[in-house]
Amino acid sequence: MKKTKSRLFCLDIPDPTPNMAMLANLNSIAMKTFPSVEVQNKFGSVANIVKGGEVVAVTQYGTPTLMILPYKLATEALREYNARRLVQFMEAMPAADAEAPELTLEEINMLVHELRP
C-alpha cells in the first residue's frame, strides 16, 4: 500500500458550488443497486458501470450498506466533507482575547523553544 503525506490545512479548496447540487442530492440520484454477493462475483462489470459515471449502491441482506462512486465525485465529496469539518472546528474555537498583548517574533520564538524538549 502506497503511503501519502497529508496536509493539515488545505487552503486551495476550489469553490465546490457547481458540484454541490449533485453532492447534496446524492440520495436522489438514480443509481443501480446490487447485492454484495453479485458485486463480489461481477466486480469488473460493476467497476465499468462506476467508471462510466454512475453511482452503485451495494446491499447486504436487502439493506443498503455502501455506495461505490466515480473517483472524481468521491474526491469532491471528501473535499466538501473535510471543508465542512474544518469550518465546524474553527467555529467551535474560542474567540481570541482582544486585549491580549501582541508578541514580537522574538517572543514567539522564545515561547516555541521553551516548549521543545
Secondary structure, DSSP 8 states (H G I E B T S, - for coil): -------S--------HHHHHHHHTGGGS--EEEEHHHHHHTHHHHHHHHHTT--EEEEETTEEEEEE--HHHHHHHHHHHHHHHHHHHHHHS----TTS----HHHHHHHHHHH--
